Amino acid sequence: MELLSPAGNIEKLHYAYLYGADAAYIGIRSFSLRTRADNFHSEEWRRIEEVKGNRKLYGAMNIFFHNDDLRSLEEQSDYISQYPFDAFIVSDLGAYNVLKRHFPDTPYHLSTQANCINLEAVKIYRDLGFKRVILGRETPLDDIAAIKAAVPEMELEVFVHGAMCLAYSGRCFLSSYMAGRSANQGDCTHSCRWMYRVLEEKQRPGEYFPIIESEEGYTSILSSKDLCMFDYLDQLKAAGVDSIKIEGRMKSLYYTAVVTRSYRKALDQLEDRSRDISPVPQSIIPYRDELFKISRREYSTGFFFGKRDADETTSTSYAREYTFLGTVGRQVEPGWFELHVKNQILVGQEIEFIGPEVLFITDSEYQLYNQHGEAVQQADHGKEYFIRPSVPVEQGYIIRAVT
């Protein structure tokens, strides 16, 4: 199965590929359902060509298009053509027609926003010329297997990790109503995650539902759990899934790298073993554990095994056990590296380096230097620094610490 990772900007794209993605998906400004991600614009396509190499890149054009949006898409077709896209992700058939006129030979993937969840719909999209369907998150595993058996020529992609939405296929008006920012135009405020004090339903006057996200036992009826299918990749493969997708273009490069690496290890192990009844072999348990070291909500299996798990909301906010501190840049001389700081680092603080092939290495004996090469006791975001670790590291390693 293909491992498909999110990239909200060029830096995240680089780390998605570096940490094991076969393919990545990005948005073009104005046409992506993640407008608060940096997205891609101006001449960033030049950088992408350098970063991409022989990996795949998919362009998400998955907003719901109005007439003005379609005209803008027509006008920007020459600009879009400069990106080395291996496929377009679209949900709107009008946008599909516009793109098809300008890019007749590019493969097309149906976005999950189109809410394709049955085999007859898959047949229709096949006949329209789509190469792949990104199934709606509401599709159970048994139905996925049935769809693949009925339409084996169609590639099937499913989300396996990341945020879920309380609305059907993300078609939610809550954000637009409460904040004037439409989720269906890529500008969701995640109003369902906000901390509400009380909720009263019209037919139950005086009956209030406590939905504060806290440790005191309050419940939530709006905030969905996160999806995690790490333990069930063998079942997805058996069902005929061609590509597994990680959600999170708006999340940090640390999230992108850690989650991508964990699923990369699991997929590689799945390909290597022929007879292993253990759903989670011992060799990849440490990488499973890494999924609990990112900012996350409670995990669930979504709709894959029925509605019950998906219908249960979470009563807790994000869990964050580790803080992303920065990344290791190029080596300027032996043992001396550029340091790209995301959060403050203090000399003597115990930190961990993680790499594409290194689970983590602990270090508390490193030294920090400012841009003039002078020793300093701390490094702050927004300034230039160097680091001399006491353990072996490489360019591209990520630095974190226990929160």
C-alpha positions as CSV (number, residue, x, y, z in Angstrom):
1,M,0.0,0.0,0.0
2,E,1.1,3.5,-0.7
3,L,1.8,5.8,2.3
4,L,0.4,9.2,1.7
5,S,1.3,12.1,4.0
6,P,0.2,15.7,4.4
7,A,2.2,18.8,3.6
8,G,1.0,22.3,4.5
9,N,4.2,24.0,3.3
10,I,7.6,23.2,1.7
11,E,9.3,22.3,5.0
12,K,6.6,19.8,5.9
13,L,6.8,18.3,2.4
14,H,10.5,17.8,2.8
15,Y,10.0,16.0,6.2
16,A,7.1,13.9,4.9
17,Y,9.4,12.5,2.2
18,L,12.4,12.3,4.5
19,Y,10.5,10.3,7.1
20,G,9.1,7.7,4.7
21,A,6.2,8.9,2.6
22,D,5.7,7.4,-0.8
23,A,3.5,10.3,-1.7
24,A,2.4,13.6,-0.3
25,Y,-0.6,15.9,-0.9
26,I,-0.6,19.7,-0.9
27,G,-3.0,22.5,-1.5
28,I,-2.8,25.4,-3.9
29,R,-3.9,28.7,-2.4
30,S,-7.6,29.5,-3.0
31,F,-8.5,26.0,-4.0
32,S,-7.7,23.9,-1.0
33,L,-9.9,22.8,1.9
34,R,-7.2,23.9,4.4
35,T,-6.9,27.6,3.8
36,R,-5.3,28.1,7.2
37,A,-2.4,25.9,6.1
38,D,0.4,27.9,4.4
39,N,-0.5,26.1,1.2
40,F,1.6,26.8,-2.0
41,H,1.8,29.9,-4.1
42,S,4.2,32.2,-6.0
43,E,7.3,30.2,-7.3
44,E,7.3,27.5,-4.7
45,W,6.9,24.9,-7.5
46,R,10.6,25.4,-8.1
47,R,11.5,24.2,-4.6
48,I,9.0,21.3,-4.9
49,E,10.8,19.9,-8.0
50,E,14.0,19.8,-5.9
51,V,12.3,18.1,-2.9
52,K,10.1,15.7,-4.7
53,G,12.6,13.4,-6.4
54,N,10.9,10.2,-7.5
55,R,8.1,10.3,-5.0
56,K,4.5,11.1,-5.9
57,L,2.8,14.5,-5.3
58,Y,-1.0,15.1,-5.4
59,G,-2.6,18.5,-5.7
60,A,-5.8,19.0,-3.6
61,M,-8.3,21.2,-5.4
62,N,-11.2,20.1,-3.2
63,I,-13.2,23.2,-2.1
64,F,-16.8,23.4,-3.2
65,F,-16.5,25.7,-6.3
66,H,-18.8,28.6,-7.0
67,N,-18.8,30.2,-10.4
68,D,-16.2,32.8,-9.5
69,D,-13.9,29.9,-8.2
70,L,-14.2,28.1,-11.5
71,R,-13.3,31.3,-13.4
72,S,-10.3,31.7,-11.1
73,L,-9.3,28.1,-11.7
74,E,-9.4,28.7,-15.5
75,E,-7.2,31.8,-15.1
76,Q,-4.6,30.0,-13.0
77,S,-4.3,26.9,-15.1
78,D,-0.9,28.0,-16.5
79,Y,0.4,28.6,-13.0
80,I,-0.9,25.2,-11.8
81,S,0.8,23.5,-14.7
82,Q,4.2,24.4,-13.3
83,Y,3.7,22.1,-10.3
84,P,4.9,18.5,-10.8
85,F,1.6,16.9,-9.9
86,D,1.1,13.2,-10.4
87,A,-2.7,13.6,-9.8
88,F,-5.3,16.1,-8.9
89,I,-7.7,15.5,-5.9
90,V,-11.1,17.0,-6.7
91,S,-14.6,16.7,-5.3
92,D,-16.5,19.1,-7.5
93,L,-17.4,17.8,-11.0
94,G,-17.4,21.3,-12.4
95,A,-13.8,21.7,-11.3
96,Y,-13.0,18.3,-12.7
97,N,-14.3,19.4,-16.1
98,V,-12.2,22.6,-16.0
99,L,-9.0,20.8,-15.0
100,K,-9.6,18.0,-17.5
101,R,-9.7,20.5,-20.3
102,H,-6.3,21.8,-19.3
103,F,-4.7,18.6,-18.0
104,P,-6.3,15.8,-20.0
105,D,-3.4,13.3,-19.2
106,T,-3.2,13.9,-15.5
107,P,-4.8,11.2,-13.3
108,Y,-7.7,12.3,-11.1
109,H,-8.5,11.2,-7.5
110,L,-12.0,11.8,-6.1
111,S,-11.8,13.7,-2.8
112,T,-13.3,12.3,0.3
113,Q,-15.5,15.4,0.4
114,A,-17.5,13.9,-2.5
115,N,-18.7,11.3,0.1
116,C,-18.3,8.2,-2.1
117,I,-19.2,5.3,0.1
118,N,-20.8,2.6,-2.2
119,L,-19.8,0.5,-5.2
120,E,-22.4,1.9,-7.6
121,A,-21.0,5.4,-7.0
122,V,-17.5,4.1,-7.5
123,K,-18.5,2.7,-10.9
124,I,-19.9,6.0,-12.0
125,Y,-16.7,7.8,-11.1
126,R,-14.7,5.1,-12.9
127,D,-16.8,5.7,-16.0
128,L,-16.2,9.5,-15.7
129,G,-12.5,8.9,-15.8
130,F,-11.3,8.9,-12.2
131,K,-8.3,6.7,-11.4
132,R,-8.8,6.6,-7.6
133,V,-11.5,7.2,-5.1
134,I,-10.7,8.5,-1.6
135,L,-13.6,6.9,0.2
136,G,-15.7,8.8,2.7
137,R,-14.6,8.2,6.3
138,E,-18.0,6.6,7.0
139,T,-17.2,3.6,4.8
140,P,-16.9,0.4,6.9
141,L,-14.1,-2.2,6.2
142,D,-16.5,-4.8,4.9
143,D,-17.9,-2.3,2.3
144,I,-14.4,-1.4,1.2
145,A,-13.7,-5.1,0.5
146,A,-17.0,-5.3,-1.5
147,I,-16.2,-2.2,-3.5
148,K,-12.8,-3.5,-4.4
149,A,-14.2,-6.9,-5.4
150,A,-16.8,-5.2,-7.6
151,V,-14.5,-2.6,-9.2
152,P,-11.0,-4.0,-8.9
153,E,-9.6,-1.6,-11.5
154,M,-10.3,1.5,-9.3
155,E,-7.7,2.5,-6.8
156,L,-9.1,3.0,-3.2
157,E,-7.6,5.4,-0.7
158,V,-8.6,5.7,2.9
159,F,-7.7,7.9,5.9
160,V,-6.0,6.0,8.6
161,H,-4.7,8.6,11.0
162,G,-5.7,12.1,12.3
163,A,-8.6,14.3,13.1
164,M,-12.2,13.2,12.6
165,C,-15.2,15.5,12.1
166,L,-18.5,15.3,13.8
167,A,-20.2,16.3,10.5
168,Y,-20.9,13.8,7.7
169,S,-17.9,13.9,5.4
170,G,-16.9,17.2,6.9
171,R,-20.0,19.1,5.6
172,C,-20.4,21.3,8.6
173,F,-22.0,24.7,9.0
174,L,-21.1,25.2,12.7
175,S,-17.9,27.2,12.0
176,S,-19.6,29.4,9.4
177,Y,-22.5,30.1,11.8
178,M,-20.4,30.8,14.9
179,A,-17.3,32.5,13.4
180,G,-18.2,33.4,9.8
181,R,-15.5,31.0,8.5
182,S,-16.8,28.2,6.3
183,A,-15.5,24.7,6.7
184,N,-16.8,23.9,3.2
185,Q,-14.5,26.6,1.8
186,G,-11.5,25.3,3.8
187,D,-11.6,27.8,6.6
188,C,-12.9,25.7,9.6
189,T,-12.4,27.2,13.1
190,H,-13.0,23.8,14.7
191,S,-15.9,25.2,16.7
192,C,-16.8,21.6,17.8
193,R,-13.6,21.6,19.9
194,W,-14.4,24.8,21.7
195,M,-15.1,24.7,25.5
196,Y,-18.9,25.2,26.0
197,R,-20.3,25.5,29.4
198,V,-23.8,24.3,28.9
199,L,-26.1,23.0,26.1
200,E,-29.9,23.0,26.3
201,E,-32.0,21.2,23.8
202,K,-35.3,22.8,22.9
203,Q,-37.5,19.7,23.7
204,R,-35.8,19.3,27.1
205,P,-36.1,22.7,28.7
206,G,-34.1,23.0,31.9
207,E,-32.0,19.9,31.1
208,Y,-28.4,21.0,30.5
209,F,-25.6,18.9,29.1
210,P,-22.2,19.6,30.6
211,I,-19.6,19.6,27.8
212,I,-16.6,21.3,29.2
213,E,-13.4,19.5,28.2
214,S,-11.7,18.9,31.5
215,E,-10.2,16.4,33.9
216,E,-13.1,16.7,36.3
217,G,-15.3,14.2,34.5
218,Y,-17.3,16.5,32.3
219,T,-18.5,15.0,29.0
220,S,-18.4,16.2,25.4
221,I,-21.0,15.7,22.7
222,L,-19.3,17.5,19.9
223,S,-15.6,16.7,19.8
224,S,-14.7,13.6,17.8
225,K,-11.9,11.3,18.7
226,D,-8.8,11.0,16.5
227,L,-8.5,8.2,14.0
228,C,-5.7,5.6,14.4
229,M,-5.6,2.4,12.3
230,F,-2.0,1.5,13.0
231,D,-3.0,-1.9,14.5
232,Y,-5.2,-2.9,11.5
233,L,-3.1,-2.3,8.4
234,D,-3.1,-6.0,7.5
235,Q,-6.9,-5.9,7.4
236,L,-6.9,-2.8,5.2
237,K,-4.5,-4.5,2.8
238,A,-6.7,-7.6,2.8
239,A,-9.7,-5.5,1.9
240,G,-7.9,-4.1,-1.2
241,V,-6.9,-0.6,0.0
242,D,-4.3,0.8,-2.3
243,S,-3.3,3.9,-0.4
244,I,-3.4,4.9,3.3
245,K,-3.6,8.6,4.1
246,I,-2.6,10.6,7.1
247,E,-4.6,13.7,7.9
248,G,-2.9,16.9,9.0
249,R,-1.8,19.6,6.6
250,M,-2.2,22.2,9.3
251,K,-0.3,20.3,11.9
252,S,3.5,20.6,12.7
253,L,6.3,19.0,10.8
254,Y,7.0,17.1,14.0
255,Y,3.5,15.5,13.7
256,T,4.1,14.8,10.0
257,A,7.4,13.2,10.5
258,V,6.6,11.1,13.6
259,V,3.3,9.7,12.2
260,T,4.7,9.1,8.7
261,R,7.7,7.2,10.2
262,S,5.5,5.0,12.4
263,Y,3.3,4.0,9.5
264,R,6.3,3.5,7.2
265,K,7.8,1.0,9.7
266,A,4.5,-0.8,10.0
267,L,4.0,-1.0,6.3
268,D,7.5,-2.2,5.7
269,Q,7.1,-4.9,8.3
270,L,3.7,-5.9,6.8
271,E,5.4,-6.4,3.4
272,D,8.2,-8.5,5.0
273,R,6.1,-10.9,7.0
274,S,4.2,-13.7,5.3
275,R,2.9,-15.6,8.3
276,D,2.4,-13.6,11.5
277,I,-0.9,-13.7,13.4
278,S,0.2,-10.9,15.7
279,P,-1.6,-7.7,14.7
280,V,1.2,-5.6,16.1
281,P,4.6,-7.4,15.9
282,Q,7.1,-6.7,18.7
283,S,9.5,-5.0,16.3
284,I,7.2,-2.1,15.6
285,I,5.7,-1.6,19.0
286,P,8.2,1.2,19.8
287,Y,6.9,3.0,16.6
288,R,3.3,2.5,17.8
289,D,4.3,4.1,21.1
290,E,5.6,7.1,19.1
291,L,2.0,7.9,18.0
292,F,1.3,8.8,21.7
293,K,4.1,11.3,21.7
294,I,2.4,13.8,19.4
295,S,-0.4,16.2,20.2
296,R,-3.6,14.2,19.9
297,R,-7.0,13.4,21.2
298,E,-8.2,9.9,22.2
299,Y,-7.7,7.4,19.4
300,S,-10.5,5.4,17.8
301,T,-11.0,3.2,14.7
302,G,-13.6,5.5,13.2
303,F,-16.2,3.8,11.1
304,F,-14.1,0.9,9.9
305,F,-15.6,-1.6,12.3
306,G,-19.0,0.0,12.8
307,K,-20.5,3.3,14.0
308,R,-20.1,2.8,17.8
309,D,-16.5,3.8,18.0
310,A,-17.0,6.8,15.7
311,D,-20.1,7.9,17.6
312,E,-18.3,8.1,20.9
313,T,-17.0,11.7,21.5
314,T,-14.0,12.6,23.6
315,S,-14.3,14.4,26.9
316,T,-10.7,15.5,26.9
317,S,-8.7,18.1,25.0
318,Y,-5.4,17.5,23.2
319,A,-2.9,15.3,25.1
320,R,0.6,16.6,24.6
321,E,3.4,14.8,26.4
322,Y,6.3,16.1,24.3
323,T,7.2,19.6,23.0
324,F,8.7,20.0,19.5
325,L,11.8,22.1,20.0
326,G,13.4,22.3,16.5
327,T,15.3,20.6,13.8
328,V,19.0,19.9,13.0
329,G,20.2,21.8,10.0
330,R,23.3,21.3,7.8
331,Q,26.6,20.3,9.4
332,V,28.9,23.4,9.1
333,E,32.0,21.5,10.5
334,P,32.4,18.1,12.2
335,G,30.0,17.8,15.1
336,W,28.7,21.4,14.6
337,F,25.2,21.8,13.2
338,E,22.8,24.6,12.3
339,L,19.9,24.7,14.7
340,H,16.4,25.7,13.6
341,V,14.6,26.5,16.8
342,K,10.8,26.2,17.2
343,N,10.5,26.4,21.0
344,Q,13.1,27.5,23.6
345,I,15.9,25.1,24.3
346,L,18.0,25.4,27.6
347,V,21.5,24.1,28.1
348,G,21.3,21.1,30.4
349,Q,17.7,20.3,29.5
350,E,17.3,16.7,28.5
351,I,16.3,16.5,24.9
352,E,15.7,13.7,22.4
353,F,16.8,13.6,18.8
354,I,14.7,11.5,16.4
355,G,15.6,10.5,12.8
356,P,14.1,8.6,9.9
357,E,15.9,5.5,11.0
358,V,16.6,6.4,14.7
359,L,13.8,6.0,17.2
360,F,15.3,8.5,19.6
361,I,18.6,9.4,21.2
362,T,18.7,11.2,24.6
363,D,21.2,14.1,25.1
364,S,21.8,16.5,28.0
365,E,25.4,17.3,27.3
366,Y,25.0,19.3,24.1
367,Q,26.3,22.9,23.7
368,L,24.5,25.9,22.1
369,Y,26.1,28.7,20.2
370,N,24.7,32.0,18.8
371,Q,25.3,33.2,15.2
372,H,28.7,34.5,16.2
373,G,29.9,31.2,17.5
374,E,29.6,32.3,21.2
375,A,28.4,29.8,23.8
376,V,24.9,30.6,25.1
377,Q,22.7,29.1,27.8
378,Q,19.5,29.1,25.7
379,A,18.2,29.2,22.2
380,D,15.0,31.0,21.3
381,H,12.7,30.8,18.3
382,G,13.4,33.4,15.6
383,K,17.1,33.6,16.0
384,E,20.1,31.8,14.5
385,Y,21.9,29.2,16.5
386,F,24.3,26.2,16.3
387,I,24.3,23.1,18.3
388,R,27.1,20.7,19.2
389,P,25.4,17.4,20.3
390,S,27.3,14.9,22.5
391,V,25.5,12.0,20.5
392,P,25.7,11.2,16.8
393,V,23.0,13.1,14.8
394,E,22.4,14.0,11.2
395,Q,20.8,16.9,9.2
396,G,17.1,16.4,9.3
397,Y,16.9,15.0,12.8
398,I,14.1,16.5,15.0
399,I,14.5,17.7,18.5
400,R,11.9,17.2,21.2
401,A,11.6,17.2,25.0
402,V,9.1,15.8,27.6
403,T,6.6,18.6,28.2
